[in-house]
């Protein structure tokens, strides 16, 4: 025997058919910009990990300076993109 809802108001299937984009009211371009910010932030974290590894391995000062330049550039880019998004 198949169990059925007493009324359509108890049916949860209708809530699952609405996409997250429409449910939150966010346009696709804003979502794409948000994903790009997340990607840039992950790249920033990767460079920070490289800096920690370079420090632990005793890399030359020039390598640390290059890594620092990359980190600062990514920090500025992430901040710029966040300002544009909000």
N, C-alpha and C positions, 0 to 999 in steps of 0.2 A: 504494500500500500504506500502510495506517495503522499508525503506530508505537504500541505499547502498552507500559505499564509491566510489568516482570517481576513485581512484587508490589504489593499495595495500600500497603505501607509507603513505596514510592517515589513515590506519587501526592501531589502538592502541592496538589491542588484542595481537599482536606479542610481544610487550614490556612486557606484564603482564605474559607471559608464562615462562620467564627466572626467575629462583629462585634467591633469594637474595644472596645465597652463591656463585653461579656462577657469578652473576653480580658484586660482590665485590671482587671476587678472593680469598676469605678466605677459608682455608681448614677446614673441620669439627673438627679436633683436636684443632685448634686454637680457634674456636668458643666455644668448650666445656671448654677450659681453661679460656676463657673470662667469660663464665657463672659462672664458679667456683669462679673467682675473685669477681664477682658481689655478689654471695652468701656469700662469706667471708666478704665482705664489709658491707653487710646488717647485718650480725652477729655482726660485730664490732660496727655498729650504735646501735644495740640492747643493747650491753653491755654499751655503752656510756649513753644510756637512763637509764639503771639500775643504773649507777653511779649517774646521776642527781637525780633520785628518792631516792636513798639511802642517798644522801646528804640532800635532803629536809626532809626525814623522820628521820634523825638523827641516822642512823645505826651506830653500833660500828666501831671503827677504823680498826679492823681486817677485817670486811666485805669490807670496802673501799679498803684495801690493796689487798684482793683477786680479787676484781673487776678490780683494776689497773693492776694486773698481767695478767689477761685475756685480757685486752685491749692491753697491750704492746705486748703480744704474737700474737694476731691477726694483729696488725699493722705490725709486722715483717713478718708475713706470707703473708699478702697482698703485701707488698713491694717486697718480694722475688718472688712471682708469677708474679707480673707485670714485674720485671726485666727479668724473664725467657721468658715471652711472647713477650717482645719488645727487 
